[in-house]
Amino acid sequence: MAKAPVLTPRAEDFPRWYQDLVNKAELADNGPVRGTMVIRPYGYSLWERMQQDMDARIKGAGAQNAYFPLFIPQSYLTKEAEHVEGFAPELAVVTHGGGKELEEPVVVRPTSETIINDYFSKWVQSYRDLPLLINQWANVVRWELRPRVFLRTTEFLWQEGHTAHATYEDARDYAARIHRDVYADFMENVLAIDAVPGRKTVKERFAGAINTLTLEGMMGDGKALQLSTSHELGQNFAKAFHTRYLSKDGHQEYVWQTSWGSTTRMVGGLVMIHGDDDGLRVPPRLAPIQVVVLAVKGDEAVLDAVREIGDRLRAAGLRVHVDDRTDTPFGRRAVDWELKGVPVRVEVGPRDLENGTAVLVRRIEGGKEPTPIGALPEILPKVMEDDQALLLAQSRQHRENRTVDVSTLEEAVEAAATGWARIPWASLGPEGEAALAEQGVSVRCLVAEDGSVPESDDQPGNVALVARAY
């Protein structure tokens, strides 16, 4: 008799499969307030690895980390009309504190453009103070009407970068650098996600921006997920907050600005892109645990062997966990690690030890085979790189297989039922975009004919990438 699946099959009910996996892989739980989440240690370890890698890339681009208050005076948001209009439905407003009504309500930050600009206006005096490149790791609150753990939550974790520059060109180039060298490179080379870089339409831009660059990933069910964005803010916030500098020729000039961010949504994207019916599959470069060494039985020689193997693999530069919990059935432990998506399991029992071998189980490629214990430190680093490349190739193949070129709005809607559509922007335009929105389909981004990021919305040959989205 075939054993019952641990997870709801993806093909049967993708949303249910996602919730099952987040729960059973011990990534997160729903919080006590609707729309909030409790990130469990294994889920948080994935976010920590993302943080560490991205933080190094952000600092490599010249930005420094800082921290700004969670509470923002409500009057700050009204200074930039388009910005507050864009966020108004999502705001959480505090009217009482310390048992008294506040003289001015405060907003729990939905993003920090306004409060950071207030301080930029104090810190920037001269062209010598530019560029000013700041990043913060924080939590934000946007009241979510249709919450889903990691994907859309009322409170989530993120990094948000904010910069001020002397010229439009410098700001434009820096926003593009973050988009390309931090986000796109991280998605491809760490998360093994084949994300599409593009330019948001006017309708989809960040509130208050003059341009938004995005990375869009295709999930296992063919829907799109916005994975990160980088915005050119122009001088909108500078004028609202009087952020000016004295130029080299002695004139007062408004700064040009950018903002950019990525969130714990990436954890949800990781699940929905790489997960399968047996659980998560974590890219080896990201994995907090790359190899788990399991003792099949509680034999003393086996326990000594798995601990020694763990030490050898750590010495080879691998992130290793030794599972010697032999009071828990081996089958249950194996399934738990399968659900968590650890790239490799090394299983050792008394018979394996007699033969000088261990069973090597590959989560990403699949399959298992006896392997000499002494060869593991040499074999496993290559296995990691092979599996990393395989996940990226699978992500790319999935996107290509479920993306079609269309020429009409009707064909675009039909294609979006199972994947993505590419349609010339000139034949769709804002009117067609509005018509798509009425049917729950959006233009995720614009791309140039050659797949690069367009320099403008109306660049000849622009193609709209159309999909249903999370």
N, C-alpha and C positions, 0 to 999 in steps of 0.2 A: 504494500500500500504506500503510495506516494505521501510524503509528509506535507502538511498544510503549509502554505507560504507564510513567512513571518510578516511580510508587507502586502498590502493591496497591490496587485499588478498594475504597473504604469498604464498599460493599454486599456485596462478596465476602468480606472478612475484616477487620473493623474493628480488632481488636488488632494484626494484622500491618500494616495501613495506618498505625496510630499509630507503631509501631516504625520503619517505613520513613521516615516523615516526620521523626521526631526525629533519625534518623541522617542522612538526605539533606539536610535543611535545616540541618545542622550545629549542632543545639541541644545535644546531650549524647552522651556515650558511657557504657557501663557501666564502673565502676571495677574495680580488681583484686580487691577483697574483695566477695564476693557481697552484693548489695543496695546497694552504693555507686555513686555516679555522678560523672563528670567533666563539669562544665558548660562547654561550649565558649563562645568569646567572643560569638557571636551570641545564644546562649541566655542567657548572663549579662547581655548588654545589655538583654534583655527584663526580667530580674529587677531590674536596676539602675533601670530606668524605673519599675517597680512600687514599688521601695523609695523612690525620690525622692518620688513623689506621695503614697504612704501616710505617709511620715515627716512630710511637711508637714501632713497631716491630723491625725496623732497629736499633733504639737506644738501644732496649733491647738486641740486638745481639752485642752491644759494639761499633757500628760505630758512628761517629760524623759528623754533617753536616758542609760543607764548600762550597765555591763558587770559580770557576775558569773562566777565560775569555772566551767570546764567540768567539774571533778571535784567530786563531792558526797559527804561522808561517808555511808556506808550507814545509819548510825544515824539520820540526818535523816529518811530516808524512812519509817522504822518509827514515827515519832512520829504520823503521820496514817494510821491503819490502812486506811481506805477508799482513800486515794490510792495507797499502796504495793501494795495488792491489785490495783488497776486497772492498774498498770504492771508488775507483777512479771514477766509473760512476756516483756516487751520490753526488760528491763534488760540493759545491758552492764556487767559488774562487773570492776574491776581489782584483782587480789590481789597483784601483785608490781610493784615499781618499784625502779630502781637496782640490780637484781640481788638484791634481798632481798624476802622476804615482808612485806607491809605489816601493821602492828599492827591497823589497821582497814581492811577493803576500802573502795574508793571506787567510786561509780557514775558512769558517764559520763552527763551530764544528759539525761534524757528530757523534762524541763520543769523550771522553776526555782522552783516555789512554795515548796519546803522551804528552799532556801538563801536565797532572798530574804526569807522570813519570819524567818529567823534574824537578818538584819540590820535588818529592819523593827522587830523587838523592841528593838533597840539605838537606832534612830534616832527612834522615836516615844515621846515622854515625855508630851506635853501635847496638849490639843485644838488648840493653836496649830500643832502639827506636821502637822495634817490639813487637807485630804486630801493624802496622799502619792501622787504619780502617777509611776510609773517604767515605762520601756519599754527593752527591749534587742533589738538585732539580733544574732543568733548562729546557731550550728549546734547541733543536738541529735541524739541517737542513740536509736533505738528498733528493736530487733532484728526485722527484717521477714522473715516466712516466705515471703511471695509477692511479691517485689519487682517493681516496674515503674517505669522511669525517670520522674522527676518526681512520679508519682502515689503510689507507696509505696516509699520507699527507707530503708535502715537509717540513713543519715545524711542530713539535709536542712537547708536554711536557712530561717529564719523570723524574725519579730518576735514577742516575747511581752511583753504589758503586764501589770503587777501594781500594784494600787492598794490603799490603806487609807483608810477613811472613818470618820467619827464615828457615822454612823447607817446603819441598813438601807436607808432610803429614798434616801440619797445614793449608796450603793454600787449599789443597783438602778438608779437613774437614770443613773449613769455607765456601767454595763455596757450599758444600752440606747442611750446616746448613741454609744458606740464602734460598736455593732452597726449603728446607723442612719447616723450622720454620717461615720464613717470607712469601714467595710466596704461597706455597701449602696450608698452614694453612689459609692464608688470602682468597685465592680463595674459599676454601670449607666453612669456617665459617663466612665469611662476604659477599662475592659475591654469595654464594650458587651455585657455579659452580663446576661440577664434572670434574675437569681437570686431564689429565693423565700425571704423571711425567715420564720423560724418558731421554735418552742420545742421543744427536744428532750424526749422522754419520759424518765421516770425511768431506764429501761433504757439509754438512749443518752446520758445525761448524762456530762460529764467527771467523772472520779473525784475525789470530795471536794467537788463543787459542789452547791448547792441549786437551781440553775437554769442551763441552758445555752441561749443563743440561737444560731441557726445561719443560714447562707445556703447554700441548696442549688441547684446548677445542673444542668440537663439536658444531657448530652453528646449527640454526634451519633448514638449508637446507642440513645438513650433511657434509658440508665442515669443514676443520680444521682452527683454528686460534692460532698462537703462542702467548701465553699470557704473558710470562716472561721467562727470561733466566739467568743462572748463569754460569760464565766461569772460568775455570782454565787456566791461562795464562802462566803457567810454568815460565821460565826465559827469554822468548823472548824479552819482553820490558825492563827487567832489564839489559840485555846485550846491547841492543841498546842505552840505556840512562845511562849506567854505574851506576845503582842503586845497591850499595853494602853496606855491613855492616861489622864491625869488630866483629868476633865471640868471644865466651868466651875463646877459646884457642889461640886468637890473629891472626887469619887468616882473610883475606878479602874474603867475600863470596857474591855471587849475591843473591838478595831476590827472593822469589817465590810469585807470585801474582794472584789475582782474580779480576774480574769485573762482575757486575750484574746489571740488569735493568728491569724496567717495565714502561709502557707508557700510554698515553691517549687512546691507542688502547683498553684498558680494558673497556672503556665506550662503544665503538662499540661492543665489545664482549658481554657486558651486554645486549645491545639491541637485538642482534641476538640470544642469548641463551634464554632469558626469555620473550622476546616480543611476543605478539600474534596479532590477527587481530584487536583488539581494542586498541592496543598501547603497551607502555612499562609496565613491571611489576618489580618494584624495591624491592629487598630483604629488609625486615624491618630493619636489622642491619645496612644496608648501607643508607637507605632512609633519605635524608635531612628533608623531611616531612613524618612522619609515619602516621599521622592522619590529615585529613582536615575536619573541622566542617563547614557545609554549612547551611546558613539560606535560606530556601526555598522562603520565602516572606519577605518584609520589615516591617512587623509588629514589633512595638517597643518591645513587650514582647519577640518575637522570637529573635530579635537582642541581647537583654540582656541575653537571655538563652544561645545562642551559644557562647557568650563571656565568660560566667560563666563556661560552659562546657569546653571550651578551657583552662581556668585557672586550673580547676580540673585535666584535663588530663596532663597538664604540671607538676603539682604537683606530679603526679603519675610516672613521669620520662619519659614521651613520648614527641617526637618532634612534635609539633602541629601548624597548621596554621588555623586561623579562616577566612572563606570566607563569608563576610557580604556585598558583592558587589551586592545588590539587584536591582541595576539599570541595571545589566546585566542579561538576561534570565537565569533561573535556569538550563534548559536543556543544554545550551551552556557551563555553568560552570561545570556541571557534566561531560560532554564529555571531556572538557579540562583536568580535573583531572584524568579521565580514561586514556587519552593519556599519561599523565605524569607518570602513574603507581604508584601513591600514594597508599600504601597498604590498607588503610581503609578510607572510607568516613562516616561521621556521619551527617545525613541530618535531619534537624528540621524545621517543619512547624507549623502553628497555631493548627491544629488538633493533631499533635504529642504532642505538649506542653500540651494540655488539658488532654491527656492520660498519661502524665508523661513519655513518651517514645521518642525515636529517631529511625530513620531507619539506621541500621548498614549495610553498603555495603562493601563487601570484594572483593578487586580487584584480589587477587591471587587465592583464592579458588573459588571465584564466589558466587553469591547469595546475597540476602538482607533479613533482618528480623527486625521487631520491637524489640527494646531492652530497658529495663528500664534505664532512664538517670542515676539514682543513681548507677547502676551496671557497667557502662562503665569503670571507673578507675580500677576496679578489673578484668573485662573481657578482656580488650584490650591487656595488656601485654602478656597474654597467647595466644591470637590470633596472635600476632606478632611472637612468637616462633613457633607456629604451621605452619604459612605461610612460615617462613624461612626454616623450615624442608621440607615443601612440595616442594618448588622450587628446593632445592638440590636433592630431590628424583626424581623429574621430569627430571632434567638435567641428572642424572645418568641413568634413565630408557631410555631416548632418545638415549644416547650414546650406551647403551647395545643393544637396539633394532636395531640400524643401523650399528653395527659392526659385521663383519662375518670373520670366519677363512677360509683361502684359502691356496692352495698349489702351484698355478702357477701364473706367471706374468699376463697372460690373465685374470684369475679370479680376480686378484687384481685390474686391470684396470676397469673391469666390476663393481666390488663392489664400487669403488671410484666414480662411477657416482651418487650414492645416499647416500653414507656414507663412513665408514672406513673399511679397510681390515687388518687382522693380518696374516702375513706370516713368516715362519721361515727365519731368516736372513741368515742362512747357505745355503738355497736354492735360495736366491735372490742375495745377495752380491753386491759389487759396480757395476758390469756389469749390473745386473738386475735393480739396482737403476738408472743407466744412461738410460736404455731402458724405464723405467717408466717416466723419466723426459721428454723424447721426446714426450710423450702423455699428458703432463701437470699434471702428478701425481708425488708426492714426498714422500720420507720416512720421516715422521714427527719426529719419534724418534725410538729408540730401547728400549725395555723393557725386563726384565728377565721373565722366565717361570711363576714365581709366581706373576708377576705384579710389582715387585720392580724395582729400577733403577740399571742397570748392572754396574759392576765395570770396565768393559772393553768392547771394541767393539766386540771382538771375544770370549766373555764368552759363554760357551756351553749353548744351549737352548735359546739364544737371539731371540726375536720376533720383526719383523719390523712392525710398525704401518704406514699404507700407506693411503694417502688421497689426494684429491685436496684441495688446501689451499688458503686463502686470503693473 
